Amino acid sequence: MVETKYDLRSVIEELKAMPGQYHETDLEIDPEADLSGVYRYIGAGGTVKRPTQEGPAMMFNNVKGFKGSRVLIGALASRQRVGAIMHHDWHTLGQYLNEAVQTPIKPVIVDRKDAPAQEVVHLATDADFDIRKLLAAPTNTPDDAGPYITMGVVRGSSPDNKMHDVTIHRMVLEDADTIGMYIMPGGRHIGAFLKEYESIDKPMPITINIGMDPVIPVAVTFEPPTTPLGYDELDIAGSIRNTPVELVKGVAVNETGIARAEWIIEAEIMPNTSMQEDINTNSGFAMPEFPGYNGTANPAVHVVKIKAVTHRQDNPIVQTTIGPSEEHVSMAGIPTEASIMSLVERAIPGKVKNVYNPPAGGGKLMTIMQIHKDDINDEGIQRQAALLAFSAFKELKTVILVDEDVDIFDMNDVMWTLNTRFQADKDIMVLEGLRNHPLDPSERPEYDPARIRQRGMSSKLVLDGTFPYDMKDQFVRAPFKEMPNWRDYLK
């Protein structure tokens, strides 16, 4: 049997065989706001301003100004499509990823001849080098600070090369060889490695990998405590595919890139150096972020100097996303579900049947937990589960607790339980003065000066929509007859 070499192209071939999951167009599209503007209507979903909807992944074959390059958007903008890509039931992807964390398969390094991502090489020292003319990075809106790399997986290592990390950041193309990278304070391990480099005043070598097997962008968005410092999240992608992710040594920096990516940008993060994110536009905005609002341009993003760009020979694909789209929900939400399930199962085994981070919270701010109670002694365990969820993921803001007979993937069913199994005077818990996500615009001192001392703090909410166990006979849903042959009546 021939081993499958998973990459973006192999997954696209799978999607083509699935009705309604993939579409491509040869109509010319301008990457400056038009591309995202079109896909907003076709398939963005998430917290994108309405009208929007769930739709197919979409390939734009004719990108204005970038002959011979293509742009793919929305590969992960459907939970059902993510399940199909991973060859797993979409309802239980959180548990599936949790199992992958526990059974890691480490990456392997291959020769350059086996790395399609290095078929073509451009050096930053070339006379005509300009990343803005080479990479078809779109803007989401006309107000963006510039073209953004939104699906670029950054790979970096500790100075002693003993620990490695992969993560996703927002990155704007600033000039011919410069990228502005926003690393959220206290967020990810790349930031911890960078601090080590800055302490010795040396640039940090990285690769920015674009256009790869979509399981990789999902795997790399795991955060502590599930993946502690030193855990290489490419191990998770290897486990999902049951084959190691292939890496290749850089041509210009001492770091590895993903060998089967479409593009690899080799670069260095400059130590103790920053620049204005919107230096070219002064718009005040960065790009739309997952809560659905335009992100504020940061006055001091990290400066990334490009050393080389490599890519595939045959019509290389730039993979991109819309910040508040369903795609972000898949990348951020499913790993968060896995992290919550992992911690809760260790603390109160068997009590949480499933977890869902819905689009309403952008995959980060909200979780719905399906609770199992065995007897009266389990009353209150549901609220303990909510507290564990907050400790598993600090950026979580709202937890909704429901019973086993509620479909956590159906917001009508979830809201039904909050209307028939919930009383506001007894079923609301508010936790004040906790850390959350600074991109939530309500988390400012001027919004709630009594409780928010600085941006990024929040009051967190638990809505307990589970019925009291000793009253369960009063909350039985109307019993319809089971009809296994119901589909026969549609023929």
C-alpha positions as CSV (number, residue, x, y, z in Angstrom):
1,M,0.0,0.0,0.0
2,V,1.3,3.5,-0.9
3,E,1.5,5.8,2.1
4,T,-0.6,8.9,1.7
5,K,1.5,12.1,1.7
6,Y,-0.9,14.5,3.3
7,D,-0.7,18.1,2.2
8,L,-3.1,20.8,1.1
9,R,-3.4,19.4,-2.5
10,S,-4.3,15.9,-1.4
11,V,-7.0,17.3,0.9
12,I,-8.4,19.5,-1.9
13,E,-8.7,16.3,-4.1
14,E,-10.7,14.8,-1.2
15,L,-12.9,17.8,-1.0
16,K,-13.6,17.8,-4.7
17,A,-15.2,14.4,-4.3
18,M,-17.6,15.7,-1.6
19,P,-20.7,17.5,-3.0
20,G,-20.9,21.1,-1.9
21,Q,-17.5,21.2,-0.1
22,Y,-15.3,22.9,-2.7
23,H,-15.6,25.5,-5.4
24,E,-13.1,27.3,-7.6
25,T,-13.4,30.2,-10.0
26,D,-11.3,31.6,-12.8
27,L,-12.9,35.1,-12.6
28,E,-10.3,37.7,-11.7
29,I,-10.4,38.9,-8.1
30,D,-8.6,41.7,-6.4
31,P,-6.9,40.5,-3.2
32,E,-7.4,43.9,-1.6
33,A,-10.7,43.5,0.2
34,D,-12.6,42.1,-2.8
35,L,-11.6,38.4,-2.2
36,S,-12.7,38.4,1.4
37,G,-15.7,40.6,0.5
38,V,-16.9,37.9,-1.9
39,Y,-16.3,35.0,0.4
40,R,-18.1,36.8,3.2
41,Y,-21.3,36.0,1.3
42,I,-20.4,32.5,0.1
43,G,-19.0,30.8,3.2
44,A,-17.4,32.8,5.9
45,G,-20.0,32.3,8.7
46,G,-18.8,32.7,12.3
47,T,-19.1,36.2,13.7
48,V,-18.8,37.9,10.3
49,K,-21.3,40.8,9.8
50,R,-24.5,39.4,8.3
51,P,-25.4,38.4,5.6
52,T,-23.1,35.5,5.6
53,Q,-23.5,31.7,5.6
54,E,-21.7,28.4,5.8
55,G,-20.5,27.4,2.3
56,P,-17.8,25.6,0.4
57,A,-14.0,26.1,0.6
58,M,-13.2,28.3,-2.3
59,M,-10.2,28.6,-4.6
60,F,-9.5,31.8,-6.6
61,N,-7.4,30.9,-9.6
62,N,-7.0,34.4,-11.1
63,V,-5.7,36.8,-8.5
64,K,-5.1,40.3,-9.8
65,G,-1.4,41.1,-9.8
66,F,-0.2,37.6,-9.0
67,K,-0.1,35.6,-12.2
68,G,0.6,31.9,-11.5
69,S,-0.5,31.9,-7.9
70,R,-3.8,30.9,-6.3
71,V,-5.6,31.8,-3.1
72,L,-7.7,29.2,-1.1
73,I,-10.0,30.4,1.7
74,G,-12.5,28.6,4.0
75,A,-11.0,25.1,4.0
76,L,-11.9,24.9,7.7
77,A,-15.0,27.1,7.7
78,S,-17.4,24.2,8.5
79,R,-17.2,21.8,11.4
80,Q,-18.6,19.1,9.2
81,R,-15.9,19.7,6.6
82,V,-13.2,19.6,9.4
83,G,-14.6,16.2,10.4
84,A,-14.4,15.0,6.8
85,I,-10.8,16.3,6.4
86,M,-9.8,14.5,9.6
87,H,-11.9,11.4,8.6
88,H,-13.7,11.5,11.9
89,D,-17.2,12.2,13.3
90,W,-17.6,16.0,13.5
91,H,-19.6,15.8,16.7
92,T,-16.7,14.4,18.8
93,L,-13.7,16.3,17.3
94,G,-12.7,17.6,20.7
95,Q,-12.3,14.1,22.2
96,Y,-10.5,13.0,19.0
97,L,-7.9,15.8,19.3
98,N,-7.5,15.1,23.0
99,E,-6.6,11.5,22.1
100,A,-4.1,12.8,19.5
101,V,-2.4,14.9,22.2
102,Q,-1.9,11.8,24.3
103,T,-0.5,9.8,21.3
104,P,2.0,12.2,19.7
105,I,4.0,11.3,16.5
106,K,7.0,13.5,16.1
107,P,8.0,15.2,12.9
108,V,10.8,14.0,10.7
109,I,13.4,15.9,8.6
110,V,13.6,15.1,4.9
111,D,16.0,16.1,2.2
112,R,15.4,19.2,0.1
113,K,14.7,17.0,-3.0
114,D,11.7,15.6,-1.1
115,A,10.4,19.0,-0.1
116,P,8.0,20.5,-2.6
117,A,8.0,23.7,-0.6
118,Q,11.6,24.5,-1.7
119,E,11.2,23.9,-5.5
120,V,11.6,27.6,-6.1
121,V,13.9,29.8,-4.1
122,H,13.9,33.6,-3.8
123,L,16.5,35.3,-1.6
124,A,15.9,38.6,0.1
125,T,19.2,39.8,-1.4
126,D,17.9,39.4,-4.9
127,A,17.7,42.8,-6.6
128,D,14.0,42.7,-7.4
129,F,12.9,40.9,-4.2
130,D,9.6,42.3,-2.8
131,I,7.3,40.1,-0.6
132,R,4.3,42.3,-1.5
133,K,4.7,41.4,-5.2
134,L,5.5,37.8,-4.5
135,L,2.9,36.6,-2.0
136,A,-0.8,37.1,-2.8
137,A,-1.7,38.0,0.8
138,P,-5.2,39.5,0.9
139,T,-6.7,42.3,3.0
140,N,-10.0,41.5,4.8
141,T,-11.4,45.0,4.6
142,P,-10.5,48.4,3.0
143,D,-9.5,49.6,6.5
144,D,-6.8,46.9,7.1
145,A,-3.3,48.0,8.0
146,G,-2.1,46.1,4.9
147,P,-2.0,42.6,3.3
148,Y,-2.1,40.0,6.1
149,I,-0.8,36.5,6.4
150,T,-3.7,35.0,8.4
151,M,-3.0,31.2,8.0
152,G,0.8,31.3,8.4
153,V,2.1,28.7,10.8
154,V,5.2,30.2,12.5
155,R,7.9,27.7,13.6
156,G,10.6,28.6,16.0
157,S,12.9,27.1,18.6
158,S,14.6,27.9,21.9
159,P,18.2,29.3,21.5
160,D,19.6,25.9,22.5
161,N,17.4,24.2,19.9
162,K,16.0,21.8,22.5
163,M,12.4,23.0,22.4
164,H,10.2,23.9,19.4
165,D,6.9,25.6,18.9
166,V,4.4,26.2,16.1
167,T,1.7,28.8,16.3
168,I,-0.4,31.3,14.3
169,H,-0.1,35.1,14.6
170,R,-1.4,38.0,12.6
171,M,1.3,39.2,10.3
172,V,1.2,42.2,8.0
173,L,3.4,42.9,5.0
174,E,5.1,46.2,5.9
175,D,7.6,46.7,3.1
176,A,9.7,44.7,0.6
177,D,11.4,42.5,3.2
178,T,9.6,43.3,6.5
179,I,6.7,41.8,8.3
180,G,5.0,43.2,11.4
181,M,4.0,40.3,13.7
182,Y,1.7,40.6,16.7
183,I,2.5,38.2,19.5
184,M,-0.2,38.4,22.2
185,P,1.6,39.2,25.6
186,G,1.9,36.1,27.8
187,G,0.3,34.1,25.1
188,R,2.4,31.5,23.3
189,H,5.7,29.7,23.5
190,I,7.2,31.5,20.5
191,G,7.0,34.6,22.7
192,A,8.9,32.8,25.5
193,F,11.7,31.7,23.1
194,L,11.8,35.3,21.7
195,K,12.4,36.7,25.2
196,E,15.4,34.3,25.5
197,Y,16.8,35.6,22.2
198,E,16.2,39.2,23.3
199,S,18.1,38.6,26.6
200,I,21.2,37.8,24.5
201,D,20.4,40.5,21.9
202,K,20.2,38.0,19.0
203,P,17.6,37.7,16.2
204,M,15.3,34.7,16.4
205,P,15.2,32.5,13.3
206,I,11.7,31.4,12.2
207,T,9.9,30.0,9.3
208,I,6.4,31.1,8.3
209,N,4.6,28.2,6.5
210,I,1.6,28.8,4.3
211,G,-0.7,26.4,2.5
212,M,-0.6,23.0,4.2
213,D,-2.6,20.0,5.3
214,P,-5.5,21.7,7.2
215,V,-5.1,19.5,10.2
216,I,-1.9,21.4,11.0
217,P,-3.5,24.8,11.6
218,V,-6.0,23.1,13.9
219,A,-3.3,21.2,15.8
220,V,-1.0,24.2,16.3
221,T,-3.6,26.3,18.1
222,F,-3.5,24.2,21.3
223,E,-2.3,26.2,24.3
224,P,-1.2,25.5,27.9
225,P,-1.9,23.7,30.0
226,T,-2.8,21.0,27.4
227,T,0.5,21.6,25.5
228,P,3.1,22.9,28.0
229,L,6.3,24.7,27.1
230,G,8.4,22.4,24.9
231,Y,5.5,20.4,23.4
232,D,5.7,20.5,19.6
233,E,2.1,20.7,18.4
234,L,3.2,19.2,15.0
235,D,3.2,15.9,17.1
236,I,-0.6,16.3,17.2
237,A,-0.9,16.6,13.5
238,G,1.3,13.6,13.1
239,S,-1.0,11.6,15.4
240,I,-4.2,12.6,13.5
241,R,-2.7,11.5,10.2
242,N,-0.8,8.5,11.8
243,T,2.3,9.7,9.9
244,P,4.9,12.3,10.9
245,V,4.8,15.8,9.6
246,E,7.8,16.3,7.2
247,L,10.2,19.2,7.9
248,V,13.0,20.5,5.8
249,K,16.0,22.7,6.9
250,G,15.9,26.3,5.8
251,V,18.0,27.6,2.9
252,A,18.8,30.9,4.7
253,V,18.0,30.5,8.4
254,N,18.8,27.9,11.0
255,E,15.2,26.7,11.4
256,T,13.0,24.0,9.8
257,G,9.9,24.5,7.6
258,I,7.0,22.3,6.7
259,A,8.3,20.4,3.7
260,R,4.9,19.9,2.0
261,A,3.7,23.4,2.5
262,E,3.0,25.6,-0.5
263,W,5.2,28.5,0.7
264,I,7.9,28.9,3.3
265,I,9.0,32.4,4.4
266,E,12.4,32.2,6.2
267,A,13.0,35.1,8.5
268,E,14.3,36.5,11.7
269,I,12.5,38.3,14.5
270,M,14.6,41.3,15.4
271,P,15.4,41.5,19.1
272,N,14.1,44.4,21.2
273,T,12.7,46.1,18.1
274,S,9.2,47.2,17.2
275,M,7.3,49.2,14.7
276,Q,3.8,50.7,14.2
277,E,1.5,48.0,12.7
278,D,-0.4,50.4,10.4
279,I,2.6,52.5,9.5
280,N,1.6,52.4,5.8
281,T,-2.1,53.3,6.3
282,N,-2.4,55.1,9.7
283,S,-6.0,53.7,9.6
284,G,-5.9,52.8,13.3
285,F,-7.0,49.3,12.4
286,A,-5.2,46.0,12.0
287,M,-7.7,43.5,10.6
288,P,-11.0,42.0,11.6
289,E,-10.5,39.7,14.7
290,F,-12.5,36.7,15.9
291,P,-15.0,38.7,18.1
292,G,-16.3,40.3,14.9
293,Y,-14.8,43.8,15.3
294,N,-11.9,45.4,13.6
295,G,-8.8,44.9,15.6
296,T,-7.0,48.1,16.8
297,A,-3.6,48.5,15.1
298,N,-0.8,47.9,17.6
299,P,1.7,50.7,18.0
300,A,4.6,48.2,18.6
301,V,4.5,44.9,16.8
302,H,7.6,42.8,16.4
303,V,9.8,43.4,13.4
304,V,10.4,40.3,11.2
305,K,13.1,40.6,8.5
306,I,12.7,38.2,5.6
307,K,15.8,36.2,4.4
308,A,14.3,34.0,1.8
309,V,11.0,32.8,0.3
310,T,10.5,29.3,-1.2
311,H,7.5,27.8,-2.8
312,R,6.2,25.1,-5.1
313,Q,6.7,25.4,-8.8
314,D,3.2,24.7,-10.0
315,N,0.7,27.4,-9.2
316,P,1.5,27.7,-5.5
317,I,-1.5,28.3,-3.2
318,V,-1.8,31.0,-0.6
319,Q,-4.1,29.8,2.1
320,T,-6.0,32.6,4.0
321,T,-8.9,33.1,6.2
322,I,-11.3,35.9,7.4
323,G,-10.6,36.8,11.0
324,P,-14.1,36.4,12.4
325,S,-15.1,33.5,10.2
326,E,-16.2,29.9,11.0
327,E,-12.6,28.9,10.1
328,H,-11.3,30.6,13.2
329,V,-13.9,28.8,15.2
330,S,-12.6,25.5,14.0
331,M,-8.9,26.4,14.6
332,A,-9.4,27.9,18.0
333,G,-12.6,26.2,19.3
334,I,-11.9,22.5,18.6
335,P,-8.5,22.4,20.4
336,T,-10.1,24.3,23.3
337,E,-12.9,21.7,23.5
338,A,-10.1,19.1,23.7
339,S,-8.3,21.0,26.5
340,I,-11.5,21.3,28.5
341,M,-12.5,17.7,28.0
342,S,-9.0,16.6,29.1
343,L,-9.0,18.6,32.4
344,V,-12.6,17.8,33.3
345,E,-12.3,14.1,32.6
346,R,-9.3,13.9,35.0
347,A,-11.1,15.8,37.7
348,I,-14.7,14.5,37.5
349,P,-14.6,11.5,35.2
350,G,-17.7,10.6,33.3
351,K,-19.7,13.8,34.2
352,V,-19.1,15.8,31.0
353,K,-20.3,14.0,27.9
354,N,-19.3,16.5,25.3
355,V,-18.2,20.2,24.9
356,Y,-18.8,22.6,22.0
357,N,-17.3,26.1,21.5
358,P,-19.8,27.7,19.1
359,P,-19.3,30.4,16.5
360,A,-21.1,32.9,18.8
361,G,-17.9,33.0,20.9
362,G,-15.5,32.9,18.0
363,G,-14.3,29.5,19.3
364,K,-12.7,31.1,22.3
365,L,-15.2,33.1,24.4
366,M,-18.0,30.6,24.9
367,T,-18.4,26.9,25.6
368,I,-21.5,24.7,26.0
369,M,-21.0,21.6,28.3
370,Q,-23.3,18.6,28.2
371,I,-23.6,17.2,31.7
372,H,-24.4,13.7,33.0
373,K,-25.7,13.3,36.5
374,D,-26.0,9.8,38.0
375,D,-27.9,10.6,41.2
376,I,-28.8,13.4,43.6
377,N,-25.2,13.4,44.9
378,D,-24.1,14.8,41.5
379,E,-26.1,17.9,42.0
380,G,-23.6,20.8,41.8
381,I,-21.1,18.8,39.8
382,Q,-22.1,20.8,36.7
383,R,-20.9,24.0,38.2
384,Q,-17.7,22.4,39.3
385,A,-17.3,21.5,35.6
386,A,-17.7,25.1,34.6
387,L,-15.0,26.2,37.0
388,L,-12.7,23.6,35.5
389,A,-13.4,24.9,32.0
390,F,-12.3,28.4,33.0
391,S,-9.1,27.0,34.5
392,A,-8.4,25.0,31.4
393,F,-8.7,28.0,29.1
394,K,-8.3,31.5,30.5
395,E,-9.8,33.3,27.5
396,L,-13.2,31.6,28.1
397,K,-15.8,34.1,29.1
398,T,-19.2,32.3,29.1
399,V,-20.1,28.7,30.0
400,I,-23.6,27.3,29.4
401,L,-24.5,24.0,31.1
402,V,-27.1,21.7,29.6
403,D,-28.5,18.2,30.2
404,E,-27.8,15.1,28.1
405,D,-31.0,15.4,26.1
406,V,-29.9,18.7,24.7
407,D,-28.1,18.9,21.3
408,I,-25.2,21.2,22.1
409,F,-24.6,21.9,18.4
410,D,-28.1,23.3,18.0
411,M,-28.4,26.8,19.4
412,N,-32.2,26.6,19.3
413,D,-32.0,23.6,21.6
414,V,-29.5,25.3,23.9
415,M,-31.7,28.4,24.2
416,W,-34.7,26.3,24.7
417,T,-33.1,24.8,27.8
418,L,-32.3,28.3,29.1
419,N,-36.0,29.2,28.7
420,T,-37.5,26.0,30.4
421,R,-34.8,24.8,32.8
422,F,-33.4,28.0,34.1
423,Q,-34.3,30.7,36.6
424,A,-32.2,33.9,36.5
425,D,-32.2,34.4,40.3
426,K,-30.7,31.0,41.1
427,D,-29.0,29.7,37.9
428,I,-26.5,32.5,37.1
429,M,-22.9,32.5,38.5
430,V,-20.8,35.7,37.9
431,L,-17.1,35.5,38.6
432,E,-15.5,39.0,38.7
433,G,-12.1,40.3,38.0
434,L,-10.6,37.5,36.0
435,R,-8.2,37.6,33.0
436,N,-9.7,37.1,29.5
437,H,-9.0,38.2,25.9
438,P,-8.0,41.8,25.1
439,L,-9.7,41.6,21.8
440,D,-13.1,41.7,23.5
441,P,-14.0,45.4,23.2
442,S,-16.1,45.3,26.4
443,E,-13.1,44.5,28.5
444,R,-12.0,48.0,29.1
445,P,-11.8,50.0,32.4
446,E,-14.2,52.6,31.0
447,Y,-16.8,49.9,30.3
448,D,-16.8,48.7,33.9
449,P,-14.4,50.8,36.1
450,A,-15.5,49.0,39.3
451,R,-14.3,45.6,38.1
452,I,-11.9,46.1,35.2
453,R,-8.6,47.6,36.2
454,Q,-6.9,47.1,32.9
455,R,-7.8,45.9,29.4
456,G,-8.2,42.2,29.1
457,M,-10.0,41.6,32.4
458,S,-13.6,40.4,32.5
459,S,-16.5,39.2,34.6
460,K,-17.2,35.6,33.6
461,L,-20.5,34.0,33.4
462,V,-22.0,30.6,34.0
463,L,-25.6,29.8,32.9
464,D,-26.7,26.6,34.5
465,G,-29.4,25.2,32.3
466,T,-29.5,21.7,33.9
467,F,-32.6,20.6,35.8
468,P,-32.3,19.6,39.5
469,Y,-31.8,15.9,39.6
470,D,-34.6,15.3,42.2
471,M,-37.1,17.0,39.8
472,K,-36.0,15.2,36.6
473,D,-39.5,13.6,36.1
474,Q,-40.9,17.1,35.6
475,F,-38.4,17.8,32.7
476,V,-39.0,14.9,30.4
477,R,-39.3,15.9,26.8
478,A,-42.4,14.9,24.8
479,P,-41.8,11.3,23.8
480,F,-42.2,10.7,20.0
481,K,-42.2,7.3,18.5
482,E,-38.9,6.2,17.1
483,M,-39.2,5.6,13.4
484,P,-36.0,4.0,12.0
485,N,-37.5,4.0,8.4
486,W,-38.4,7.7,8.3
487,R,-36.2,8.3,5.3
488,D,-38.3,5.9,3.2
489,Y,-41.1,8.6,3.2
490,L,-38.8,11.0,1.4
491,K,-38.3,8.7,-1.6
